[in-house]
Amino acid sequence: MKRKYILMSALIASAMAFTSCDSYLDTSSKTDMNSQTAYSTPGAAEMDLNGCYDGWQRTISDEGIGMYLTAEFASEQAFAGLGLSDAKNNNIIDQFSTSIAPSYNDLYNTDWINYYKAIFRCNQLIQADATINWGDDTKTEGRIMGEARAIRAILYFDLVRLFGDVPLLLEPSEDNIPRTPAKEVYQAIFDDLKYAAENIPADAYPLKDRNDNDGRITKYAAEALMARAYLYYTGYYGEEHPACSKAEATAAINDVVENGGYELEKNYKDFWMPSSDFTSETITKSGDDTKYAWETTYAGKWYDGSQWRPGQGNLSKEIVLNLKFATTHDYNGNGDGNTFSVYLGPRNRMATSVHIASGWGACSVTPWFVEQYSKDPRFSACVWSAKDAEFSADEADSYEYTGYYTRKYAPLCFSDGTRQEVAFKLGEQHQNITYYQDYTIMRYADVLLMQSELTGDADGLNKVRARVGLPAEDYSIDNIRKERAIEFAFEGIHFWDLMRYEKDGAYAANAIFNAQNGAKVKNGGVETTTSFSKENFTKKKGLMQIPNTQITLSGGVLTQNAGW
């Protein structure tokens, strides 16, 4: 039997060496555990569950392309951008063509490995359910196994959206199996999310204790994810999956609205620290002590600069699910930090009063997005304008430069223009790897808009619009789509919306072509226009490249997606 293409030996080792982040994601070594003790007691199972969360986190922090950068590179709202002198691997995703960089046939190898490592951890814990001595504590069993299965569902939902058919492993197996039809993968996704919704107690993580429970998957998060998966499968594949009906998805999302206790954040801009209305006047300095004086939710929390630690504020009630990061990322194999935010800063940003830090110049905002949404009250929370904000970037080393940058998850610096961002002050050595802004997977605004879409009622739609002072609208699918496009701009959601609006991603192909074919940009400071081949997208059905390394390791058992 061939060795499994995802390097199972590495998985087995990593499964027992959990690292993690923040509070419940403990960074202490678990190497003193073994296969006989790891899955024996509820306490050990809890630690194993932490390893599952850590595995999920590493799908972003271990420096692959990642789910959320992919979504921005691929959408019509942003170009891949980056530098003129950089390798053009990420720009392949922007153009859905290897012509710009023919040698890159392994784009997602790191991501593929990380996802299947995380799935292996989940499978180990789920398989051990029958051997753990739970006693009469069925509530703890339901919670731990529900969370483990929800994480596995999230991992497979990411994979199937990225690649379509993928190998489906529901036990810790070393079998070298071919790609499983997406319909079967979705069966497992729905089964896992239903299990989580039914078995994670509704009171396991009370909203009143949200600061301590941040990042945990709740019953309501599982229900919201089930509705998201239903809408995606139904739209992209043009049929309803037998494992989840519209009635079930609707009941799930209604339960979140009626019983979850979530609320929209009062001020849309305050949900992200880079988007909030802070100025140099809101920053105070006293000797070596620099203090951030604004009180923004920053995906839930603001930062007390006097002590340089996160979590001084209260987690926003709009957060249904966060993906947690920490500051323990280093160059020695510990991958706990947010590695995508640094992509979003301008290249060699010059010091001004604006607090955006230098980065790699990724995700330059398209002129189409600016023209479409510049008058929407949410626009300034979504986008930095280099001209309006009076900061400059190195245009000579910028690719697909437009003068506009995404803002919500942008890296920040101090008011005096020094390049170090907040994490640097926590004692870490390099901002590129120690950034720790959490990523919000599900906001209550998404829940409300999904509810409107599923029920055909405009109530959820208009609650979201009212939050930013916009008038009510009648229900229509077009109004829902327009609202989602600006409400969730640059949050790793919009591209997947485009993909589900028509079978096989046809809607996305048209949207990207209309926005990016013939758009004006600067490459190395020289004005030019972009081109986008709709055919390149449609023949791939919007799916990404299977890593060539994995195809090779499988001995050809794995096959490549059409068009790649």
VEXDREN-2710 file (C-alpha; in Angstrom, 1 decimal):
% VEXDREN-2710
k/r/px/py/pz
1/MET/0.0/0.0/0.0
2/LYS/1.4/3.4/-0.9
3/ARG/2.1/5.8/1.8
4/LYS/-0.6/8.4/2.1
5/TYR/0.1/11.5/0.1
6/ILE/-0.5/13.8/3.1
7/LEU/2.6/12.4/4.9
8/MET/0.7/10.5/7.6
9/SER/3.8/10.0/9.7
10/ALA/4.1/13.7/10.2
11/LEU/0.4/13.8/11.1
12/ILE/0.8/11.2/13.8
13/ALA/3.7/13.1/15.3
14/SER/1.9/16.5/15.1
15/ALA/-1.3/15.1/16.6
16/MET/0.4/14.5/19.9
17/ALA/2.4/17.8/19.9
18/PHE/-0.3/20.3/20.3
19/THR/0.5/24.0/20.3
20/SER/-2.1/26.6/20.4
21/CYS/-3.2/30.1/21.3
22/ASP/-4.8/32.2/23.9
23/SER/-6.8/31.0/26.8
24/TYR/-8.1/27.6/26.0
25/LEU/-5.6/27.0/23.2
26/ASP/-2.7/26.4/25.6
27/THR/0.8/26.6/24.2
28/SER/2.3/24.0/26.6
29/SER/3.8/20.8/25.2
30/LYS/1.6/17.7/25.1
31/THR/4.5/15.4/24.1
32/ASP/4.3/13.6/27.4
33/MET/1.0/12.0/26.3
34/ASN/0.9/8.8/24.4
35/SER/-1.7/6.9/22.5
36/GLN/-2.8/4.9/25.6
37/THR/-3.4/8.0/27.8
38/ALA/-4.4/10.6/25.2
39/TYR/-8.0/9.4/24.8
40/SER/-8.8/7.9/28.2
41/THR/-10.5/10.5/30.3
42/PRO/-12.7/13.6/29.7
43/GLY/-9.7/15.8/30.8
44/ALA/-7.4/14.2/28.3
45/ALA/-10.2/14.6/25.6
46/GLU/-10.4/18.3/26.4
47/MET/-6.7/18.7/25.7
48/ASP/-7.1/16.7/22.5
49/LEU/-9.9/19.0/21.5
50/ASN/-7.5/22.0/22.0
51/GLY/-5.2/20.2/19.5
52/CYS/-8.1/20.1/17.0
53/TYR/-8.7/23.9/17.4
54/ASP/-4.9/24.4/17.0
55/GLY/-5.0/22.3/13.8
56/TRP/-7.7/24.5/12.4
57/GLN/-5.8/27.7/13.4
58/ARG/-2.7/26.4/11.6
59/THR/-4.5/26.3/8.3
60/ILE/-4.0/30.0/8.3
61/SER/-1.0/30.6/10.5
62/ASP/1.4/28.1/8.9
63/GLU/2.0/30.4/5.9
64/GLY/0.3/28.7/3.1
65/ILE/-2.0/30.8/0.9
66/GLY/-4.9/30.3/3.2
67/MET/-8.7/30.3/2.8
68/TYR/-9.2/34.0/3.3
69/LEU/-6.4/35.4/1.2
70/THR/-7.6/33.1/-1.6
71/ALA/-11.1/34.6/-1.3
72/GLU/-9.7/38.1/-1.8
73/PHE/-7.2/37.3/-4.5
74/ALA/-10.0/35.5/-6.5
75/SER/-12.9/38.0/-6.1
76/GLU/-13.7/41.0/-8.3
77/GLN/-13.2/43.4/-5.3
78/ALA/-9.4/43.1/-5.2
79/PHE/-6.4/42.2/-7.2
80/ALA/-3.8/39.9/-5.8
81/GLY/-1.4/42.9/-6.0
82/LEU/1.8/42.4/-4.1
83/GLY/5.2/43.5/-5.5
84/LEU/6.6/43.9/-8.9
85/SER/9.7/42.0/-7.8
86/ASP/7.8/39.3/-6.0
87/ALA/7.1/35.8/-7.4
88/LYS/3.8/35.7/-9.2
89/ASN/2.3/32.6/-7.5
90/ASN/-0.5/34.5/-5.8
91/ASN/-1.3/36.3/-9.0
92/ILE/-2.1/33.0/-10.6
93/ILE/-5.2/32.9/-8.3
94/ASP/-6.1/36.4/-9.3
95/GLN/-6.1/35.5/-13.0
96/PHE/-7.0/31.8/-12.8
97/SER/-4.1/31.1/-15.1
98/THR/-0.6/29.7/-14.7
99/SER/0.5/31.7/-17.8
100/ILE/1.9/34.5/-15.6
101/ALA/4.1/31.9/-13.7
102/PRO/4.1/28.5/-15.4
103/SER/6.4/26.9/-13.0
104/TYR/4.0/27.2/-10.0
105/ASN/2.1/23.9/-9.9
106/ASP/2.2/23.4/-6.2
107/LEU/0.3/26.5/-5.0
108/TYR/-1.7/24.9/-2.2
109/ASN/0.7/22.2/-1.0
110/THR/1.2/23.7/2.5
111/ASP/-2.5/24.3/2.9
112/TRP/-3.4/20.8/1.8
113/ILE/-1.0/19.3/4.3
114/ASN/-2.2/21.5/7.1
115/TYR/-5.9/20.8/6.5
116/TYR/-5.4/17.0/6.5
117/LYS/-3.2/17.2/9.6
118/ALA/-6.1/19.0/11.4
119/ILE/-8.6/16.5/10.1
120/PHE/-6.4/13.7/11.4
121/ARG/-6.5/15.2/14.9
122/CYS/-10.3/15.5/14.7
123/ASN/-10.6/11.9/13.5
124/GLN/-8.4/10.6/16.3
125/LEU/-10.6/12.3/18.9
126/ILE/-13.9/11.3/17.3
127/GLN/-12.8/7.7/17.0
128/ALA/-11.8/7.6/20.6
129/ASP/-15.3/8.6/21.8
130/ALA/-16.3/5.0/22.6
131/THR/-13.1/4.3/24.6
132/ILE/-13.2/7.4/26.8
133/ASN/-14.6/6.9/30.3
134/TRP/-17.3/9.6/30.3
135/GLY/-19.2/8.1/33.3
136/ASP/-22.6/9.8/33.4
137/ASP/-21.3/13.0/32.0
138/THR/-23.1/12.9/28.6
139/LYS/-23.1/16.7/28.5
140/THR/-19.4/17.0/28.4
141/GLU/-19.2/14.2/25.9
142/GLY/-21.7/15.9/23.7
143/ARG/-19.8/19.2/23.9
144/ILE/-16.4/17.9/23.2
145/MET/-17.4/15.6/20.4
146/GLY/-19.7/18.2/19.0
147/GLU/-16.9/20.7/18.8
148/ALA/-14.5/18.2/17.3
149/ARG/-17.1/17.3/14.6
150/ALA/-17.8/20.9/13.9
151/ILE/-14.1/21.7/13.4
152/ARG/-13.9/18.7/11.0
153/ALA/-16.9/20.0/9.1
154/ILE/-15.3/23.5/8.8
155/LEU/-12.1/21.9/7.5
156/TYR/-13.9/19.9/4.9
157/PHE/-16.2/22.8/3.9
158/ASP/-13.0/24.9/3.2
159/LEU/-11.4/22.0/1.2
160/VAL/-14.5/21.2/-0.9
161/ARG/-15.0/24.9/-1.8
162/LEU/-11.4/25.3/-2.7
163/PHE/-10.9/22.0/-4.7
164/GLY/-14.3/20.4/-5.3
165/ASP/-13.9/16.6/-4.9
166/VAL/-11.3/15.8/-2.1
167/PRO/-10.3/12.6/-0.3
168/LEU/-12.8/12.0/2.5
169/LEU/-11.3/10.5/5.6
170/LEU/-13.6/10.0/8.6
171/GLU/-11.1/8.0/10.6
172/PRO/-7.3/8.3/11.3
173/SER/-6.4/6.3/8.2
174/GLU/-3.2/6.0/6.2
175/ASP/-5.1/4.7/3.1
176/ASN/-4.2/6.3/-0.2
177/ILE/-7.6/7.0/-1.6
178/PRO/-8.8/9.0/-4.6
179/ARG/-10.8/12.2/-4.5
180/THR/-14.3/11.6/-3.1
181/PRO/-17.3/13.1/-4.9
182/ALA/-18.3/16.5/-3.4
183/LYS/-21.8/15.2/-2.7
184/GLU/-20.4/12.6/-0.3
185/VAL/-18.1/15.2/1.4
186/TYR/-21.1/17.4/2.0
187/GLN/-23.0/14.5/3.5
188/ALA/-20.2/14.3/6.1
189/ILE/-20.3/18.1/6.6
190/PHE/-24.0/18.2/7.2
191/ASP/-23.9/15.1/9.5
192/ASP/-21.1/16.7/11.6
193/LEU/-22.8/20.1/11.9
194/LYS/-26.1/18.5/12.8
195/TYR/-24.4/16.4/15.4
196/ALA/-22.7/19.6/16.8
197/ALA/-26.0/21.5/16.8
198/GLU/-27.8/18.7/18.6
199/ASN/-25.1/17.8/21.1
200/ILE/-23.3/21.0/22.1
201/PRO/-25.4/22.2/25.0
202/ALA/-27.0/25.6/24.4
203/ASP/-25.7/26.8/27.7
204/ALA/-22.2/25.4/27.2
205/TYR/-20.7/28.8/26.4
206/PRO/-23.1/31.5/27.7
207/LEU/-22.9/34.8/25.8
208/LYS/-22.5/36.6/29.1
209/ASP/-19.2/34.8/29.5
210/ARG/-18.2/35.5/25.9
211/ASN/-14.8/37.0/26.8
212/ASP/-13.7/33.6/28.3
213/ASN/-15.5/31.6/25.6
214/ASP/-14.1/33.5/22.6
215/GLY/-13.3/31.1/19.7
216/ARG/-15.3/28.2/21.0
217/ILE/-17.8/26.6/18.6
218/THR/-21.3/26.9/20.1
219/LYS/-24.6/25.2/19.2
220/TYR/-25.5/28.4/17.4
221/ALA/-22.3/28.7/15.5
222/ALA/-22.9/25.1/14.2
223/GLU/-26.4/26.1/13.1
224/ALA/-25.2/29.2/11.3
225/LEU/-22.5/27.2/9.6
226/MET/-25.1/24.6/8.5
227/ALA/-27.1/27.4/6.8
228/ARG/-24.0/28.7/5.1
229/ALA/-23.1/25.2/3.8
230/TYR/-26.7/24.7/2.6
231/LEU/-26.7/27.9/0.6
232/TYR/-23.4/27.1/-0.9
233/TYR/-24.1/23.6/-2.0
234/THR/-27.6/24.5/-3.3
235/GLY/-26.2/27.3/-5.4
236/TYR/-23.0/26.0/-6.7
237/TYR/-24.3/22.5/-7.5
238/GLY/-27.8/23.6/-8.5
239/GLU/-29.6/21.1/-6.3
240/GLU/-30.6/20.5/-2.7
241/HIS/-28.5/18.0/-0.8
242/PRO/-30.6/15.1/0.7
243/ALA/-28.7/15.6/4.0
244/CYS/-30.0/19.1/4.6
245/SER/-33.3/20.5/3.4
246/LYS/-34.2/24.2/3.1
247/ALA/-36.6/23.7/6.0
248/GLU/-33.8/22.4/8.2
249/ALA/-31.4/25.2/7.2
250/THR/-34.2/27.8/7.9
251/ALA/-35.0/26.3/11.2
252/ALA/-31.3/26.3/12.2
253/ILE/-30.8/30.0/11.3
254/ASN/-34.1/31.0/13.0
255/ASP/-32.9/29.3/16.1
256/VAL/-29.7/31.4/16.1
257/VAL/-31.8/34.6/15.7
258/GLU/-34.4/33.7/18.2
259/ASN/-32.3/32.1/20.9
260/GLY/-28.6/33.0/20.4
261/GLY/-28.8/36.4/22.0
262/TYR/-26.5/38.0/19.4
263/GLU/-26.7/41.7/18.5
264/LEU/-25.4/43.9/15.8
265/GLU/-22.5/46.1/16.8
266/LYS/-23.8/49.7/17.2
267/ASN/-21.1/51.2/15.0
268/TYR/-20.1/49.2/12.0
269/LYS/-16.6/50.8/11.9
270/ASP/-15.9/49.8/15.5
271/PHE/-15.8/46.1/14.7
272/TRP/-12.3/46.3/13.3
273/MET/-9.6/48.4/14.9
274/PRO/-8.0/49.6/11.6
275/SER/-11.5/50.7/10.5
276/SER/-12.4/52.7/13.6
277/ASP/-12.2/56.5/13.6
278/PHE/-9.0/56.9/15.5
279/THR/-6.7/59.8/14.8
280/SER/-3.4/61.0/16.1
281/GLU/-5.3/63.0/18.7
282/THR/-6.7/59.8/20.2
283/ILE/-3.2/58.5/20.8
284/THR/-1.2/59.6/23.9
285/LYS/2.5/59.3/24.6
286/SER/4.3/59.4/27.9
287/GLY/8.0/58.7/27.7
288/ASP/8.5/55.2/26.4
289/ASP/4.9/54.3/27.2
290/THR/2.7/54.5/24.1
291/LYS/-0.9/53.9/24.7
292/TYR/-3.7/53.2/22.3
293/ALA/-6.5/55.3/23.7
294/TRP/-9.4/54.3/21.4
295/GLU/-11.9/51.7/22.6
296/THR/-12.9/49.7/19.6
297/THR/-14.3/46.2/19.6
298/TYR/-11.5/45.1/17.3
299/ALA/-13.3/41.9/16.4
300/GLY/-14.4/42.0/20.0
301/LYS/-11.6/43.6/22.1
302/TRP/-9.6/46.7/22.3
303/TYR/-6.0/46.9/23.6
304/ASP/-4.8/48.6/26.7
305/GLY/-1.4/50.1/25.7
306/SER/-0.4/50.7/29.3
307/GLN/0.1/47.0/29.8
308/TRP/0.4/45.8/26.2
309/ARG/-2.0/42.9/26.5
310/PRO/-5.1/42.0/24.6
311/GLY/-8.6/41.7/25.9
312/GLN/-9.3/44.7/28.0
313/GLY/-12.7/45.3/26.4
314/ASN/-15.7/43.1/26.0
315/LEU/-16.2/40.8/23.1
316/SER/-18.8/42.1/20.7
317/LYS/-22.2/40.4/20.8
318/GLU/-22.1/40.4/17.0
319/ILE/-19.5/37.7/17.0
320/VAL/-20.9/34.2/16.4
321/LEU/-17.5/32.6/15.8
322/ASN/-13.9/33.8/15.8
323/LEU/-10.8/32.0/14.6
324/LYS/-8.2/32.7/17.3
325/PHE/-4.6/33.6/17.0
326/ALA/-1.7/34.3/19.4
327/THR/1.7/35.9/19.6
328/THR/3.7/32.7/19.9
329/HIS/4.5/32.5/16.2
330/ASP/8.2/32.2/15.5
331/TYR/10.7/30.8/13.0
332/ASN/11.2/27.6/14.9
333/GLY/8.0/25.8/13.7
334/ASN/5.5/27.4/16.1
335/GLY/2.7/28.7/14.0
336/ASP/0.1/30.4/16.1
337/GLY/0.0/33.9/14.7
338/ASN/-2.0/35.7/12.1
339/THR/0.1/35.6/8.9
340/PHE/-2.3/37.1/6.5
341/SER/-2.7/40.6/7.9
342/VAL/0.8/41.7/7.0
343/TYR/0.0/40.9/3.4
344/LEU/-2.4/43.8/3.4
345/GLY/-0.2/46.7/4.2
346/PRO/1.3/48.9/1.5
347/ARG/4.8/48.2/0.4
348/ASN/7.4/50.4/2.1
349/ARG/4.7/52.6/3.5
350/MET/6.0/56.1/4.4
351/ALA/5.4/57.5/7.8
352/THR/2.3/59.6/8.3
353/SER/-0.4/60.1/10.9
354/VAL/-2.3/57.1/9.5
355/HIS/-1.7/54.0/11.5
356/ILE/-1.4/51.5/8.6
357/ALA/1.8/49.6/8.7
358/SER/4.0/48.5/5.9
359/GLY/3.2/45.1/4.4
360/TRP/3.4/43.2/1.1
361/GLY/0.9/45.3/-0.9
362/ALA/-1.6/42.5/-1.4
363/CYS/-5.3/42.9/-2.3
364/SER/-5.2/46.2/-4.0
365/VAL/-8.8/47.3/-4.2
366/THR/-10.2/47.4/-7.8
367/PRO/-11.5/50.6/-9.4
368/TRP/-14.8/48.8/-9.9
369/PHE/-15.3/48.4/-6.1
370/VAL/-14.5/52.0/-5.5
371/GLU/-16.9/53.2/-8.2
372/GLN/-19.6/50.8/-7.0
373/TYR/-19.5/51.5/-3.3
374/SER/-17.7/54.8/-2.6
375/LYS/-21.0/56.4/-1.5
376/ASP/-22.0/53.6/0.9
377/PRO/-21.5/54.5/4.6
378/ARG/-19.5/51.3/5.0
379/PHE/-16.9/52.2/2.3
380/SER/-14.4/54.0/4.5
381/ALA/-14.4/51.1/7.0
382/CYS/-13.6/48.7/4.1
383/VAL/-10.9/50.7/2.2
384/TRP/-7.9/52.9/2.8
385/SER/-7.4/55.5/0.1
386/ALA/-3.7/56.4/0.0
387/LYS/-4.5/59.8/-1.4
388/ASP/-7.2/60.7/1.1
389/ALA/-5.3/59.3/4.0
390/GLU/-2.1/61.0/2.9
391/PHE/0.2/58.1/3.1
392/SER/2.4/56.9/0.3
393/ALA/3.6/53.5/-0.9
394/ASP/6.4/52.3/-3.0
395/GLU/4.7/52.3/-6.4
396/ALA/8.0/51.4/-8.1
397/ASP/7.8/48.0/-6.5
398/SER/4.0/47.6/-6.5
399/TYR/2.1/45.3/-8.8
400/GLU/-1.5/46.0/-9.8
401/TYR/-1.4/49.2/-7.7
402/THR/-4.6/51.2/-7.5
403/GLY/-4.0/53.5/-4.6
404/TYR/-6.6/51.7/-2.5
405/TYR/-6.0/49.0/0.2
406/THR/-8.3/46.8/2.2
407/ARG/-8.7/48.1/5.7
408/LYS/-10.6/45.7/8.0
409/TYR/-7.7/43.4/8.7
410/ALA/-4.8/45.7/7.8
411/PRO/-1.6/45.7/9.9
412/LEU/-1.2/48.8/12.2
413/CYS/1.7/50.8/13.3
414/PHE/2.2/53.6/15.8
415/SER/1.2/57.2/15.3
416/ASP/4.8/58.4/14.9
417/GLY/5.1/56.1/11.9
418/THR/7.4/53.5/13.4
419/ARG/6.9/50.3/11.6
420/GLN/6.3/48.0/14.5
421/GLU/2.7/47.1/15.2
422/VAL/1.1/46.1/18.5
423/ALA/2.5/42.6/18.7
424/PHE/6.1/43.9/18.5
425/LYS/5.5/45.6/21.8
426/LEU/4.6/42.3/23.4
427/GLY/8.2/41.2/23.1
428/GLU/8.1/39.3/19.8
429/GLN/10.8/39.8/17.3
430/HIS/9.2/40.4/14.0
431/GLN/5.9/41.9/12.9
432/ASN/5.5/39.7/9.9
433/ILE/5.0/36.6/12.0
434/THR/3.7/37.8/15.4
435/TYR/0.5/39.6/14.4
436/TYR/-2.4/38.2/16.3
437/GLN/-5.7/39.9/15.2
438/ASP/-8.4/37.2/15.3
439/TYR/-10.4/36.4/12.2
440/THR/-14.2/36.5/12.5
441/ILE/-15.7/33.5/10.8
442/MET/-19.3/34.4/11.4
443/ARG/-21.0/37.7/12.3
444/TYR/-24.6/38.2/13.4
445/ALA/-25.1/40.4/10.3
446/ASP/-24.4/37.3/8.2
447/VAL/-27.0/35.3/10.2
448/LEU/-29.6/38.0/9.6
449/LEU/-28.9/38.2/5.9
450/MET/-29.0/34.4/5.5
451/GLN/-32.3/34.4/7.4
452/SER/-33.7/36.9/4.9
453/GLU/-32.4/34.9/2.0
454/LEU/-33.9/31.6/3.3
455/THR/-37.3/33.0/4.4
456/GLY/-37.9/35.6/1.7
457/ASP/-38.5/38.2/4.4
458/ALA/-36.7/41.5/4.4
459/ASP/-36.6/41.9/8.2
460/GLY/-33.0/40.7/8.6
461/LEU/-31.8/42.6/5.5
462/ASN/-33.3/45.9/6.9
463/LYS/-31.8/45.4/10.3
464/VAL/-28.4/45.3/8.7
465/ARG/-29.1/48.3/6.6
466/ALA/-30.5/50.3/9.6
467/ARG/-27.3/49.8/11.5
468/VAL/-25.5/52.0/9.0
469/GLY/-28.4/54.5/8.6
470/LEU/-29.7/53.2/5.2
471/PRO/-33.4/53.1/4.4
472/ALA/-35.4/49.9/4.3
473/GLU/-35.8/47.9/1.1
474/ASP/-38.2/45.3/-0.2
475/TYR/-37.0/41.7/-0.3
476/SER/-35.3/40.6/-3.5
477/ILE/-32.4/38.3/-4.1
478/ASP/-30.6/41.1/-5.9
479/ASN/-31.0/43.4/-2.8
480/ILE/-29.6/40.6/-0.6
481/ARG/-26.6/40.1/-2.9
482/LYS/-25.8/43.8/-3.1
483/GLU/-26.0/44.1/0.7
484/ARG/-23.7/41.1/1.2
485/ALA/-21.2/42.5/-1.2
486/ILE/-20.5/45.6/0.8
487/GLU/-21.4/44.4/4.3
488/PHE/-18.8/41.6/4.1
489/ALA/-16.3/43.2/1.8
490/PHE/-12.7/41.9/2.4
491/GLU/-13.8/39.4/5.1
492/GLY/-13.1/36.3/3.1
493/ILE/-16.8/35.7/2.4
494/HIS/-17.7/37.5/-0.8
495/PHE/-16.0/35.3/-3.3
496/TRP/-17.8/32.2/-1.9
497/ASP/-21.0/34.1/-2.3
498/LEU/-20.2/34.8/-6.0
499/MET/-19.5/31.1/-6.5
500/ARG/-22.8/30.0/-5.1
501/TYR/-25.0/32.5/-7.0
502/GLU/-25.0/30.3/-10.1
503/LYS/-24.1/26.6/-10.8
504/ASP/-20.4/25.9/-11.3
505/GLY/-19.4/29.4/-10.4
506/ALA/-20.8/31.0/-13.6
507/TYR/-22.0/34.1/-11.8
508/ALA/-18.5/34.6/-10.4
509/ALA/-16.9/34.3/-13.8
510/ASN/-19.1/37.1/-15.2
511/ALA/-18.7/39.4/-12.1
512/ILE/-14.9/39.1/-12.1
513/PHE/-14.6/39.6/-15.9
514/ASN/-16.8/42.8/-15.7
515/ALA/-14.7/44.2/-12.9
516/GLN/-11.2/43.2/-13.8
517/ASN/-10.9/43.0/-17.6
518/GLY/-9.6/46.4/-18.8
519/ALA/-9.2/47.9/-15.3
520/LYS/-6.5/50.6/-14.9
521/VAL/-3.6/49.8/-12.6
522/LYS/0.1/50.6/-12.2
523/ASN/2.8/48.0/-12.4
524/GLY/6.1/49.4/-11.2
525/GLY/4.6/52.9/-11.4
526/VAL/3.7/52.5/-15.1
527/GLU/0.0/52.7/-15.9
528/THR/-1.5/49.7/-17.7
529/THR/-4.7/47.8/-17.9
530/THR/-5.5/44.3/-16.6
531/SER/-7.0/41.4/-18.5
532/PHE/-9.1/38.6/-17.3
533/SER/-10.1/35.5/-19.3
534/LYS/-13.6/34.3/-18.4
535/GLU/-12.8/31.0/-20.1
536/ASN/-9.9/30.4/-17.7
537/PHE/-12.3/30.6/-14.9
538/THR/-15.3/28.7/-16.3
539/LYS/-13.2/25.7/-17.5
540/LYS/-11.9/25.4/-13.9
541/LYS/-15.4/26.0/-12.5
542/GLY/-13.7/28.4/-10.1
543/LEU/-11.9/25.6/-8.3
544/MET/-8.2/25.8/-7.3
545/GLN/-5.2/23.8/-8.3
546/ILE/-4.6/20.4/-6.6
547/PRO/-1.0/20.5/-5.4
548/ASN/1.3/18.6/-7.8
549/THR/3.3/17.3/-4.9
550/GLN/0.3/15.5/-3.6
551/ILE/-0.6/14.0/-6.9
552/THR/3.0/12.7/-7.2
553/LEU/3.0/11.3/-3.7
554/SER/-0.3/9.5/-4.3
555/GLY/1.2/7.7/-7.3
556/GLY/-1.4/9.2/-9.5
557/VAL/-4.3/8.2/-7.3
558/LEU/-5.1/11.9/-7.0
559/THR/-6.0/13.7/-10.2
560/GLN/-5.8/17.4/-11.1
561/ASN/-8.8/19.7/-11.5
562/ALA/-9.9/20.4/-15.0
563/GLY/-8.2/23.5/-16.6
564/TRP/-5.1/23.3/-14.4
END
